[in-house]
Amino acid sequence: MSRLQQLHEEHGQSPWLDDLTRGYLTGGGLRRLVDEGIRGVTSNPTIFQKAITGSAEYDQQLRVLTGEGGSVEDTYWSMVIQDIHSALAVLRPVHDQSGGRDGFVSVELAPGLAHDTAASAAAARALHERIAAPNLFVKIPATAEGVPAVRQMISEGRNINVTLIFGLGRYDEIIEAYLSGLEAYPGDLSKLHSVASFFVSRVDTEVDRRLEAIGTREALALRGTVALAQAKLAHELFRQRFSGPRWQALAARGAHLQRPLWASTSTKNPAYPDTLYVDNLIGPDTVNTMPETTIAAFEAHGTLARTVDQDVDSARVTMERLAHVGVDLDDVSRMLEDQGVAAFAKSFHELLAVLAAKTAELAS
């Protein structure tokens, strides 16, 4: 049994792949990873930008689409949706065997919609209707405008992956959007699923930068500790919110937990262990989405133990010490959210520019 399989079978955590390229699909790489224990796939505009511009695997489809005369953005979505359909087919057996708990493939809205509630809801609805697969997750960013869009989609019975969560305050709002959306949905709650993607390593990258700028011994001692501490407190919040009479009433109607999904789990600082954000966030009813390099590292030497709810009191102390040295974690979360949306928008626009250039070349 692989470590990925043990992660799920023994500890209740679902390992997902944070990547999607046509090569994974045509070359059998995704199917191999699923056989080894991967139980879902996440994608985003940056992933597709690297996939489409980094290989010639999309050129034949681009020639066909160029001949059809659609817009550059239509071409982008046709390419993306073909990959999503192929990945959905590979993961569908996992979805069926898990009773709908796993086997999901996530596709993200165009990043320009991140601050438009109505447009986000309309685009998420359109993607669900266009792709029409039970194991599809549409990703909506957890911006202030994204929160009500999440609630609206849940109230319509649509599976949503809420992405770009960087702080506890916004995470609490997302949980509330999910719960109130469930309460508003009149249909069968047992067919409705959601995950909340809580980003991890990027938090340490920004917090460490601020701690190094402060430069005191107390500040420097906190480097590499804050992201995991916040994630453990997010897990504690998850357990608190999904308990008690309100949740029990929804569970009686068949509702599923909105599982925390640990995202951005590749280690950005080479001084830190390469499985830091996997080994320390293991526990039941959670997901960890990893790029293939992190998957390989975890398979080679990852630690298998329940850790996500260990040392939670120490996590609280870490947060107190962080505030004491003068780092405002709420400000960090706001900055990272803005940067996340901007980074995806940059990738999206760069990709559209490349597609426009290739389309013009083919047309001539």
Buried (B, 14 or more C-beta within 10 A) or exposed (E): EBBBBBBBEBBBBBBBBBBBBBBBBEEEBBBEBBEBBBBBBBBBBBBBBBBBBEEEBBEEBBEEBBEEEBEBEEBBBBBBBBBBBBBBBBBBEBBEEBEBBBBBBBBBBBBBBBBBBEBBBBBBBEBBEEBEBBBBBBBBBBBEBBBBBBBBBBBBBBBBBBBBBBBBEBBBBBBBBBBBBBBEBEEEBEEBBBBBBBBBBBBBBBBBEBBEEEEEEEBEEBBBBBBBBBBBBBBBBBBEBBEEEBBEEBBEEEBBBBBBBBBBBBBBEEEBBBBBBBBBBBBBBBBBBBBBEBBEBBBEEBEBEEBBBBBEEEBBEBBEBBEEBEBEBEEBBBBBBBBBBEBBBBBBBBBBEBBBEBBEEBEE
